[in-house]
Amino acid sequence: MNSFEQLGVRDDLRRAIEELGFENPMPVQEKVIPHLLDETSGDVVALAQTGTGKTAAFGLPLLQRINPELRRPQALILSPTRELCLQIGSDLADFSKYMPAVKVLPVYGGSSIESQIRALRDGVQIIVATPGRLIDLINRKVVNLSDVHTVVLDEADEMLNMGFLDSINDILANVPEKRKMLMFSATMPPEIARIAKKYMHDPVEFVIGNRNEGAANVRHIYYMVNARDKYLALKRIADNSPNIYAIIFCRTRRDTQEIADKLIADGYNADALHGDLSQQQRDIVMRKFRDRVIRLLVATDVAARGLDVDDLTHVINYGLPDDSAVYTHRSGRTGRAGKTGVSVAIIHSREKGKLREIEKKIGKTFERKEVPTPEHIIEKQLYNLADRIERVKVDEQEIGKYLPGVLRKLEWLSGEDLLKRVLSLEFKRLLDYYRDAPAIDFIDEKPRKERKEREPRTNKDKDRRTAEKGMARIYINAGKSDGFYAGNLIEMLNHSINGKRIDVGRIDLLPAYSLFDVPAADARRVVEGLTGSEFMGKRIYSEVAEPDKNYARASSRKRRNANADTEPSETTYEYFLKKNRGGSKKSAPRKKKK
């Protein structure tokens, strides 16, 4: 392994990074630094995950090539978010500790543009900017990029995802044609290749790991549960990792806030980060998370872009992203700088195909794990407490003042009794919560072909469609494959049926549909109330079930009827009822033309 000195890094820069704890170069630094220090070499496209040492890879040679006497911008670094912009600016300031004449200016939205203009007029050599604010400054003619000799696009794929392509084109039109350009990206979408072809000169590609693969030090696991049990699984994962420090990714702002609110209400140190928060609110949340006041940050992908936090133990995918590149960015936030991390996916059965697609793209295999049981969680928490007690530093002088009085009060307790009481005091909430808690893992059903071979049709199928005495059997076109379960049915009945409470009898949940009993007098009201309602975006159709009807075969037809554009009415209901009972009227014969 080369040292920083062998790579050609100057003494003053080496002194600064050694004080920061840098000992040996990381792989991306070994490849990129010598290339950038060579004035005759071409441009660079580097594919590397977040946390692999990219900032030092471009920052050290960039600082070494700066002329401190020229007080005009000589290097430009573009980043997708304000947070990453500030992080890069802070790192470069640390690297240039012994270069007092070099000024680094972060330029970003959400901060006073007047103060940034004043700093530019005072003279800076390096600008770290978000595209939108830099375009604004260029249009105001307060920034001159004619002396820029190095341009860096950091997290280029994220900038493209955020729609900055036109802004990048406008910015690059304002820098000299003869300049060195670097692109750092975690993935290699086609747009990156097009930018390289259009703006770069003989680019050299450095790949750290494999293209589009997940970080090498990250373990990828998944838990499969019913859709309704996702939040319960999340809590068990958190409880099973007493020292958890994690980002929980949700797909929407609404989900993000709801999950964060639930976690806070249940006693977890959590908060939300999403686009509906003001910049001041986001800054407060991120500061608390970096200081570990918050241990669980529930975030959307957009809000978490550029959030640079070390030592994350977990990244939890509460909802899988549609794009595997987004998963790569998520998982790359843990297992950084040679440390290990865990990327967790909490999925239901319908997301298994999406999980397999991500596996193929990132070149990693997900391990299926069972959701931690209450017994395992409590044992893990107890051992963690024992470990904390064993390692705690005791201030003999301070504690000694109070110890005699406490000992007199507790001297009647044996050591074992005292320990039992301490543990009960610490874990009463946990013990009460998990008492009689059920297993929540999703149990895979047998493949359809196997069911046909081993479970020939019997009278049980007909019995399933027969109501109990005094009850009517109701069909609804939602089943387990839709994530529809008994609790969802009861909730729909409570919301859809006005008037008195409906008593529900036997419920049979099938993959494509469900059957349930209600009092015969309430059957029509239930059918009318359910028909036309929605469940997770699916239009619902319901009818009084017939014992001799094959609903498995008819379910696809009912789905088409239920998803029609027109809202089902009483007329529609009566039409279906007549048709399914053979009572529909024949259409009138056509009149012969004269």
C-alpha positions as CSV (number, residue, x, y, z in Angstrom):
1,M,0.0,0.0,0.0
2,N,1.3,3.5,-0.9
3,S,1.5,6.3,1.6
4,F,0.2,9.8,1.0
5,E,3.8,10.9,0.6
6,Q,4.4,8.3,-2.2
7,L,1.2,9.6,-3.9
8,G,2.8,13.0,-4.1
9,V,0.7,14.9,-1.4
10,R,2.5,17.9,-0.1
11,D,3.9,18.2,3.5
12,D,1.4,20.9,4.7
13,L,-1.5,18.8,3.5
14,R,-0.2,15.6,4.9
15,R,0.3,17.3,8.3
16,A,-3.3,18.4,8.3
17,I,-4.8,15.1,7.4
18,E,-2.6,13.2,9.8
19,E,-4.1,15.3,12.6
20,L,-7.5,14.3,11.3
21,G,-6.6,10.6,11.7
22,F,-5.7,9.8,8.1
23,E,-3.1,7.1,8.1
24,N,-3.1,5.2,4.8
25,P,-4.8,6.1,1.5
26,M,-8.0,4.4,0.6
27,P,-8.4,2.7,-2.8
28,V,-10.1,5.6,-4.5
29,Q,-7.4,8.0,-3.2
30,E,-4.6,5.7,-4.4
31,K,-6.1,5.8,-7.9
32,V,-7.3,9.4,-8.2
33,I,-4.7,11.6,-6.4
34,P,-1.6,10.8,-8.6
35,H,-3.8,11.2,-11.8
36,L,-5.0,14.7,-10.7
37,L,-1.6,15.8,-9.6
38,D,-0.3,15.0,-13.1
39,E,-0.8,18.2,-15.1
40,T,-0.7,16.3,-18.4
41,S,-3.3,13.7,-17.5
42,G,-6.9,13.8,-18.8
43,D,-10.3,14.0,-17.0
44,V,-11.6,11.5,-14.6
45,V,-14.9,9.5,-14.1
46,A,-14.7,7.7,-10.7
47,L,-17.4,5.2,-9.7
48,A,-17.3,4.9,-6.0
49,Q,-19.8,4.6,-3.1
50,T,-20.5,7.3,-0.5
51,G,-18.0,7.0,2.4
52,T,-15.1,5.6,0.4
53,G,-12.9,8.7,0.8
54,K,-14.0,10.6,-2.4
55,T,-13.6,14.1,-0.8
56,A,-10.0,13.6,0.0
57,A,-9.4,11.9,-3.4
58,F,-10.3,15.1,-5.3
59,G,-9.8,17.7,-2.4
60,L,-6.1,17.1,-1.7
61,P,-4.8,17.4,-5.3
62,L,-7.2,20.2,-5.9
63,L,-5.8,22.2,-3.0
64,Q,-2.2,21.4,-4.0
65,R,-2.9,22.9,-7.4
66,I,-4.4,26.2,-6.1
67,N,-2.4,29.4,-6.4
68,P,-2.9,31.2,-3.1
69,E,-1.8,34.6,-4.5
70,L,-4.5,34.6,-7.1
71,R,-7.7,35.6,-5.2
72,R,-10.2,34.5,-7.8
73,P,-12.1,31.2,-8.2
74,Q,-9.7,28.5,-9.5
75,A,-11.7,25.4,-8.6
76,L,-15.4,24.7,-8.7
77,I,-17.1,21.8,-7.0
78,L,-20.8,21.1,-7.7
79,S,-22.9,19.1,-5.3
80,P,-26.7,18.1,-5.4
81,T,-27.7,19.4,-1.9
82,R,-27.0,22.1,0.6
83,E,-25.9,19.5,3.2
84,L,-23.3,17.9,1.0
85,C,-22.1,21.3,-0.1
86,L,-21.5,22.3,3.5
87,Q,-19.8,18.9,4.3
88,I,-17.4,19.3,1.4
89,G,-16.6,22.9,2.3
90,S,-15.9,21.8,5.9
91,D,-13.6,19.0,4.8
92,L,-11.6,21.2,2.5
93,A,-11.2,23.8,5.3
94,D,-9.8,21.0,7.5
95,F,-7.4,19.8,4.8
96,S,-6.2,23.3,4.2
97,K,-5.5,24.1,7.8
98,Y,-1.9,25.0,7.1
99,M,-2.8,27.0,3.9
100,P,-4.1,30.2,5.5
101,A,-4.2,32.2,2.2
102,V,-6.6,29.7,0.6
103,K,-10.3,30.5,1.0
104,V,-13.1,28.0,0.5
105,L,-16.7,29.3,0.0
106,P,-19.8,27.1,0.2
107,V,-22.6,28.6,-2.0
108,Y,-26.1,27.3,-1.6
109,G,-29.8,28.2,-1.4
110,G,-31.5,28.8,1.9
111,S,-28.8,31.2,3.1
112,S,-28.2,34.9,2.6
113,I,-27.1,35.6,-1.0
114,E,-25.8,39.0,0.1
115,S,-23.2,37.5,2.5
116,Q,-22.1,35.1,-0.3
117,I,-21.7,38.0,-2.7
118,R,-19.6,39.9,-0.1
119,A,-17.3,36.8,0.4
120,L,-16.9,36.4,-3.4
121,R,-15.8,40.1,-3.7
122,D,-13.3,39.6,-0.8
123,G,-11.7,36.9,-2.9
124,V,-12.0,33.0,-2.8
125,Q,-10.0,30.3,-4.6
126,I,-12.5,27.4,-4.3
127,I,-16.3,27.5,-4.7
128,V,-18.4,24.6,-3.5
129,A,-21.9,25.2,-4.8
130,T,-25.3,23.8,-5.5
131,P,-26.3,24.4,-9.1
132,G,-29.3,26.6,-8.5
133,R,-27.6,29.2,-6.3
134,L,-24.5,29.3,-8.6
135,I,-26.7,30.0,-11.6
136,D,-28.3,32.8,-9.7
137,L,-24.8,34.3,-8.9
138,I,-23.7,33.9,-12.5
139,N,-26.8,35.7,-13.8
140,R,-26.1,38.5,-11.3
141,K,-22.6,38.7,-12.8
142,V,-21.0,38.6,-9.3
143,V,-19.0,35.4,-9.9
144,N,-16.3,35.0,-12.6
145,L,-15.3,31.5,-13.5
146,S,-12.8,32.4,-16.2
147,D,-9.8,31.3,-14.1
148,V,-11.3,27.9,-13.1
149,H,-8.8,25.1,-13.9
150,T,-10.7,22.2,-12.2
151,V,-14.4,21.3,-12.1
152,V,-15.7,18.5,-9.9
153,L,-19.2,17.0,-10.1
154,D,-19.8,15.1,-6.9
155,E,-22.6,12.6,-6.7
156,A,-23.3,13.3,-10.4
157,D,-26.1,10.7,-10.6
158,E,-28.0,12.4,-7.8
159,M,-27.7,15.7,-9.5
160,L,-29.3,14.2,-12.6
161,N,-32.0,12.5,-10.6
162,M,-32.8,15.9,-9.1
163,G,-33.2,17.5,-12.5
164,F,-30.0,19.6,-12.6
165,L,-28.9,18.6,-16.1
166,D,-29.8,22.0,-17.7
167,S,-28.2,23.9,-14.9
168,I,-25.0,21.8,-15.2
169,N,-24.9,22.6,-19.0
170,D,-25.3,26.4,-18.2
171,I,-22.6,26.3,-15.6
172,L,-20.1,24.4,-17.8
173,A,-20.7,27.0,-20.5
174,N,-19.1,29.6,-18.2
175,V,-15.8,27.8,-17.4
176,P,-12.8,27.7,-19.7
177,E,-12.6,25.0,-22.4
178,K,-9.2,24.0,-21.1
179,R,-9.8,22.7,-17.7
180,K,-9.6,19.4,-15.8
181,M,-13.0,17.9,-15.0
182,L,-13.9,15.1,-12.5
183,M,-17.1,13.3,-12.1
184,F,-17.8,11.2,-9.0
185,S,-20.8,8.9,-9.0
186,A,-22.1,5.9,-7.1
187,T,-23.8,4.5,-10.3
188,M,-23.3,4.9,-14.0
189,P,-26.6,5.8,-15.7
190,P,-26.6,6.6,-19.5
191,E,-26.8,10.4,-18.7
192,I,-23.4,10.3,-17.0
193,A,-21.9,8.8,-20.0
194,R,-23.4,11.4,-22.2
195,I,-22.1,14.3,-20.0
196,A,-18.6,12.6,-20.1
197,K,-18.7,12.4,-23.9
198,K,-19.9,16.0,-24.3
199,Y,-17.7,17.9,-21.8
200,M,-14.7,15.7,-20.9
201,H,-11.4,15.3,-22.6
202,D,-10.0,11.7,-22.8
203,P,-11.6,10.7,-19.5
204,V,-10.1,7.9,-17.5
205,E,-12.6,5.7,-15.6
206,F,-11.7,4.5,-12.1
207,V,-14.1,1.9,-10.7
208,I,-13.9,1.2,-7.0
209,G,-15.6,-2.2,-6.6
210,N,-18.0,-3.1,-9.5
211,R,-20.4,-0.9,-11.4
212,N,-23.6,-0.1,-9.6
213,E,-22.8,-2.6,-6.8
214,G,-23.6,-2.1,-3.2
215,A,-21.0,-1.1,-0.7
216,A,-18.6,-4.1,0.1
217,N,-18.9,-3.8,3.9
218,V,-22.7,-3.8,4.0
219,R,-24.8,-6.8,4.9
220,H,-28.2,-6.9,3.1
221,I,-31.0,-8.6,4.9
222,Y,-34.8,-8.6,4.6
223,Y,-37.8,-9.5,6.7
224,M,-41.1,-10.5,5.1
225,V,-44.3,-9.7,7.0
226,N,-47.9,-8.9,6.2
227,A,-48.4,-5.3,5.1
228,R,-50.2,-4.5,8.3
229,D,-47.3,-5.7,10.4
230,K,-44.5,-3.5,8.9
231,Y,-44.5,-1.0,11.7
232,L,-44.4,-3.8,14.3
233,A,-41.5,-5.4,12.5
234,L,-39.7,-2.0,12.5
235,K,-40.1,-1.7,16.3
236,R,-38.8,-5.2,16.8
237,I,-35.7,-4.5,14.7
238,A,-35.0,-1.4,16.7
239,D,-35.5,-3.1,20.0
240,N,-33.3,-6.0,19.0
241,S,-30.4,-3.5,18.4
242,P,-30.0,-1.6,21.6
243,N,-27.3,0.7,20.2
244,I,-29.0,1.3,16.9
245,Y,-28.2,4.5,15.0
246,A,-30.2,4.4,11.8
247,I,-31.9,6.1,8.9
248,I,-35.3,4.7,8.0
249,F,-36.3,5.4,4.4
250,C,-39.9,5.9,3.4
251,R,-41.4,6.5,0.0
252,T,-43.6,9.5,0.7
253,R,-43.5,12.6,3.0
254,R,-46.8,11.5,4.6
255,D,-45.4,8.0,5.5
256,T,-42.3,9.6,6.8
257,Q,-44.1,11.9,9.2
258,E,-46.6,9.2,10.3
259,I,-43.9,6.6,11.1
260,A,-41.8,9.2,13.0
261,D,-44.9,10.3,15.0
262,K,-45.6,6.7,15.9
263,L,-42.1,6.0,17.0
264,I,-42.0,9.2,19.1
265,A,-45.3,8.3,20.7
266,D,-43.9,4.8,21.5
267,G,-40.9,6.3,23.3
268,Y,-38.2,6.1,20.7
269,N,-35.7,8.9,20.1
270,A,-36.8,9.6,16.5
271,D,-37.7,12.4,14.2
272,A,-38.7,13.0,10.6
273,L,-36.8,14.7,7.7
274,H,-38.8,15.5,4.5
275,G,-39.5,18.3,2.1
276,D,-42.4,19.8,4.0
277,L,-40.1,21.0,6.7
278,S,-38.6,24.5,6.6
279,Q,-34.8,24.8,6.2
280,Q,-34.5,25.8,9.8
281,Q,-36.5,22.8,11.0
282,R,-34.3,20.5,8.8
283,D,-31.1,22.0,10.3
284,I,-32.4,21.4,13.8
285,V,-33.3,17.8,13.0
286,M,-30.0,17.0,11.3
287,R,-28.0,18.6,14.1
288,K,-29.8,16.5,16.7
289,F,-29.2,13.4,14.6
290,R,-25.5,14.1,14.2
291,D,-25.2,14.7,17.9
292,R,-27.1,11.4,18.5
293,V,-29.9,13.0,20.4
294,I,-32.0,11.3,17.8
295,R,-31.1,7.7,17.1
296,L,-33.7,7.0,14.4
297,L,-34.1,9.4,11.5
298,V,-37.2,8.7,9.3
299,A,-36.5,10.3,5.9
300,T,-37.4,10.5,2.3
301,D,-34.7,10.0,-0.3
302,V,-34.7,13.6,-1.4
303,A,-34.4,15.0,2.1
304,A,-31.6,12.7,3.0
305,R,-29.4,13.4,0.0
306,G,-26.1,14.8,1.0
307,L,-26.7,14.0,4.7
308,D,-23.2,12.8,5.6
309,V,-23.2,11.0,9.0
310,D,-20.6,8.5,10.1
311,D,-21.0,5.3,12.1
312,L,-24.6,4.5,11.0
313,T,-25.3,0.9,12.2
314,H,-28.4,0.4,10.0
315,V,-30.2,1.7,7.0
316,I,-33.8,0.5,7.0
317,N,-35.9,0.4,3.9
318,Y,-39.5,0.7,5.2
319,G,-40.5,0.9,1.6
320,L,-38.4,-0.4,-1.3
321,P,-37.5,2.1,-4.0
322,D,-38.5,1.5,-7.6
323,D,-35.0,2.3,-8.8
324,S,-32.1,0.0,-7.8
325,A,-29.7,3.0,-8.0
326,V,-31.7,4.7,-5.2
327,Y,-31.2,1.5,-3.1
328,T,-27.5,1.7,-3.8
329,H,-27.4,5.2,-2.4
330,R,-29.4,4.3,0.6
331,S,-27.3,1.3,1.6
332,G,-24.1,3.2,0.9
333,R,-24.8,5.4,3.9
334,T,-23.7,2.6,6.3
335,G,-20.6,0.5,6.2
336,R,-18.4,3.5,5.4
337,A,-14.7,4.1,5.8
338,G,-14.0,0.4,6.2
339,K,-16.6,-0.2,8.9
340,T,-19.5,-2.7,8.6
341,G,-23.2,-1.9,8.4
342,V,-26.5,-3.5,7.8
343,S,-29.1,-2.6,5.1
344,V,-32.5,-3.9,6.1
345,A,-35.6,-4.2,3.9
346,I,-39.0,-4.8,5.5
347,I,-41.2,-6.2,2.7
348,H,-44.5,-7.9,2.1
349,S,-45.0,-10.8,-0.3
350,R,-45.8,-8.6,-3.3
351,E,-42.5,-6.8,-3.0
352,K,-40.4,-10.0,-3.4
353,G,-40.0,-9.5,-7.2
354,K,-38.7,-6.0,-6.7
355,L,-36.2,-7.3,-4.1
356,R,-34.9,-9.8,-6.6
357,E,-34.5,-7.1,-9.3
358,I,-32.4,-5.1,-6.8
359,E,-30.3,-8.1,-6.0
360,K,-29.4,-8.5,-9.7
361,K,-28.5,-4.9,-10.2
362,I,-26.3,-4.5,-7.1
363,G,-24.7,-8.0,-7.3
364,K,-25.6,-8.8,-3.7
365,T,-27.8,-11.5,-2.2
366,F,-30.3,-10.6,0.5
367,E,-30.5,-12.9,3.5
368,R,-34.0,-13.6,4.7
369,K,-34.2,-13.3,8.5
370,E,-37.0,-14.1,11.0
371,V,-38.4,-11.1,12.8
372,P,-36.8,-11.0,16.3
373,T,-39.0,-12.8,18.8
374,P,-39.9,-11.1,22.1
375,E,-37.7,-13.6,24.0
376,H,-34.7,-12.8,21.9
377,I,-35.3,-9.0,22.1
378,I,-35.6,-9.0,25.9
379,E,-32.5,-11.2,26.2
380,K,-30.5,-8.9,24.0
381,Q,-31.6,-5.8,26.0
382,L,-30.7,-7.5,29.3
383,Y,-27.2,-8.4,28.1
384,N,-26.7,-4.8,26.8
385,L,-27.7,-3.4,30.2
386,A,-25.3,-5.8,31.9
387,D,-22.6,-4.6,29.5
388,R,-23.3,-0.9,30.2
389,I,-23.2,-1.6,34.0
390,E,-19.9,-3.4,33.6
391,R,-18.3,-0.6,31.6
392,V,-19.7,2.5,33.4
393,K,-17.1,4.7,35.0
394,V,-17.8,5.4,38.7
395,D,-16.9,8.7,40.2
396,E,-16.0,7.5,43.7
397,Q,-15.7,11.0,45.2
398,E,-19.1,12.2,44.0
399,I,-21.1,9.0,44.4
400,G,-19.4,8.2,47.7
401,K,-21.2,11.1,49.4
402,Y,-24.6,9.4,48.8
403,L,-23.7,5.8,49.0
404,P,-24.0,5.2,52.8
405,G,-27.6,6.4,52.9
406,V,-28.6,4.4,49.9
407,L,-26.9,1.3,51.3
408,R,-28.8,1.6,54.6
409,K,-32.1,1.8,52.8
410,L,-31.4,-1.2,50.6
411,E,-29.3,-3.4,53.0
412,W,-32.2,-5.8,53.5
413,L,-32.0,-6.8,49.8
414,S,-29.6,-9.5,48.6
415,G,-27.4,-8.8,45.6
416,E,-29.6,-11.0,43.4
417,D,-32.8,-9.3,44.6
418,L,-31.3,-5.9,44.0
419,L,-30.3,-6.9,40.4
420,K,-33.8,-8.3,39.7
421,R,-35.4,-5.0,40.8
422,V,-33.0,-2.9,38.7
423,L,-33.7,-5.1,35.6
424,S,-37.5,-4.9,36.2
425,L,-37.3,-1.2,36.6
426,E,-35.4,-0.8,33.4
427,F,-37.5,-3.2,31.3
428,K,-41.0,-3.0,32.7
429,R,-42.3,-1.2,29.6
430,L,-40.6,-3.7,27.3
431,L,-41.8,-6.8,29.3
432,D,-45.3,-5.5,29.4
433,Y,-45.3,-4.7,25.6
434,Y,-44.0,-8.0,24.5
435,R,-46.0,-10.2,26.9
436,D,-48.0,-12.6,24.7
437,A,-46.8,-10.9,21.5
438,P,-47.3,-13.1,18.4
439,A,-44.9,-14.1,15.7
440,I,-45.4,-11.8,12.7
441,D,-43.3,-13.4,9.9
442,F,-45.1,-14.0,6.7
443,I,-45.6,-17.7,6.0
444,D,-45.2,-18.4,2.3
445,E,-48.2,-20.3,0.9
446,K,-47.6,-23.5,-1.2
447,P,-47.1,-22.9,-4.9
448,R,-50.4,-23.1,-6.8
449,K,-49.3,-26.2,-8.8
450,E,-48.4,-28.0,-5.6
451,R,-51.7,-27.2,-4.0
452,K,-53.6,-28.6,-7.0
453,E,-51.6,-31.9,-6.8
454,R,-51.8,-32.4,-3.1
455,E,-55.1,-30.8,-2.2
456,P,-57.8,-32.0,-4.5
457,R,-61.0,-30.0,-4.4
458,T,-63.4,-31.2,-1.8
459,N,-66.8,-30.2,-0.4
460,K,-64.8,-27.8,1.9
461,D,-64.8,-25.3,-1.0
462,K,-68.6,-25.3,-1.2
463,D,-68.9,-25.2,2.6
464,R,-66.7,-22.0,2.5
465,R,-69.4,-20.3,0.4
466,T,-72.3,-21.4,2.7
467,A,-73.3,-19.0,5.5
468,E,-74.1,-20.0,9.1
469,K,-77.8,-20.2,10.1
470,G,-79.4,-16.8,10.2
471,M,-76.5,-15.2,8.4
472,A,-75.7,-14.2,4.8
473,R,-72.4,-14.9,3.1
474,I,-70.8,-11.8,1.5
475,Y,-68.2,-11.9,-1.3
476,I,-65.7,-9.0,-1.6
477,N,-63.0,-8.8,-4.4
478,A,-60.1,-8.2,-2.0
479,G,-57.9,-10.9,-0.5
480,K,-54.5,-11.8,1.0
481,S,-52.6,-11.1,-2.2
482,D,-53.9,-7.5,-1.9
483,G,-52.7,-7.2,1.7
484,F,-56.3,-7.5,2.8
485,Y,-57.0,-9.1,6.2
486,A,-59.7,-9.3,8.9
487,G,-58.7,-6.0,10.5
488,N,-59.0,-4.2,7.1
489,L,-62.5,-5.7,6.6
490,I,-63.7,-4.5,10.0
491,E,-62.3,-1.0,9.4
492,M,-64.0,-0.8,6.0
493,L,-67.3,-1.8,7.5
494,N,-67.0,0.8,10.2
495,H,-66.3,3.5,7.7
496,S,-68.6,2.4,4.9
497,I,-71.8,1.4,6.7
498,N,-73.8,4.1,8.4
499,G,-76.1,3.4,11.2
500,K,-76.0,0.5,13.6
501,R,-72.9,-1.6,14.2
502,I,-72.6,-4.7,11.9
503,D,-71.9,-8.0,13.6
504,V,-69.4,-10.1,11.6
505,G,-69.3,-13.8,11.8
506,R,-67.0,-16.3,10.1
507,I,-64.3,-14.7,7.8
508,D,-62.5,-16.7,5.1
509,L,-59.5,-14.9,3.5
510,L,-58.4,-16.2,0.1
511,P,-55.6,-15.0,-2.1
512,A,-57.9,-13.2,-4.6
513,Y,-61.1,-12.5,-2.6
514,S,-62.7,-12.9,0.8
515,L,-66.0,-14.3,2.2
516,F,-67.6,-13.3,5.5
517,D,-70.9,-13.7,7.3
518,V,-73.2,-10.9,8.5
519,P,-76.8,-11.1,9.8
520,A,-79.1,-11.8,6.8
521,A,-81.1,-8.6,7.6
522,D,-77.9,-6.5,7.1
523,A,-76.7,-8.2,3.9
524,R,-78.0,-5.7,1.4
525,R,-76.8,-2.7,3.4
526,V,-73.3,-4.2,3.7
527,V,-73.1,-5.0,0.0
528,E,-74.2,-1.5,-1.0
529,G,-71.8,0.2,1.5
530,L,-68.8,-1.8,0.4
531,T,-69.3,-1.6,-3.4
532,G,-67.6,1.4,-4.8
533,S,-65.3,2.0,-1.8
534,E,-61.5,1.7,-2.1
535,F,-58.7,-0.4,-0.5
536,M,-55.1,0.7,-1.2
537,G,-56.2,2.2,-4.5
538,K,-58.3,-0.9,-5.6
539,R,-62.0,-0.4,-6.3
540,I,-64.1,-2.7,-4.3
541,Y,-67.0,-4.9,-5.6
542,S,-69.2,-6.9,-3.2
543,E,-72.2,-9.2,-3.5
544,V,-74.2,-11.8,-1.6
545,A,-72.3,-15.1,-2.2
546,E,-73.9,-18.1,-3.8
547,P,-73.0,-21.6,-2.6
548,D,-72.6,-23.0,-6.2
549,K,-70.6,-20.2,-7.7
550,N,-66.8,-20.5,-8.4
551,Y,-65.5,-17.2,-7.1
552,A,-61.9,-18.0,-7.8
553,R,-62.7,-18.1,-11.5
554,A,-65.0,-15.1,-11.3
555,S,-62.7,-12.8,-9.3
556,S,-60.9,-11.4,-12.3
557,R,-64.2,-10.4,-13.9
558,K,-65.3,-8.7,-10.7
559,R,-62.1,-6.8,-10.5
560,R,-62.7,-5.4,-14.0
561,N,-66.2,-4.3,-12.9
562,A,-64.9,-2.9,-9.7
563,N,-62.2,-0.8,-11.4
564,A,-64.6,0.8,-13.9
565,D,-64.3,4.5,-14.3
566,T,-67.9,5.2,-13.2
567,E,-68.9,5.1,-9.6
568,P,-71.1,2.1,-8.8
569,S,-74.7,3.1,-8.0
570,E,-77.7,1.3,-6.7
571,T,-78.7,0.5,-10.3
572,T,-75.3,-1.0,-10.9
573,Y,-75.6,-3.1,-7.8
574,E,-79.1,-4.4,-8.8
575,Y,-77.7,-5.2,-12.3
576,F,-74.9,-7.3,-10.9
577,L,-77.3,-9.0,-8.5
578,K,-79.8,-9.9,-11.3
579,K,-77.1,-11.0,-13.6
580,N,-75.4,-13.3,-11.1
581,R,-78.7,-14.9,-10.2
582,G,-79.8,-15.4,-13.7
583,G,-82.5,-12.7,-13.5
584,S,-81.2,-10.2,-16.0
585,K,-83.6,-9.1,-18.7
586,K,-82.9,-10.1,-22.3
587,S,-82.2,-7.2,-24.5
588,A,-85.0,-6.0,-26.7
589,P,-84.9,-7.3,-30.3
590,R,-83.7,-4.9,-32.9
591,K,-86.3,-3.4,-35.2
592,K,-86.0,-4.4,-38.8
593,K,-85.2,-1.5,-41.1
594,K,-87.9,-0.6,-43.5
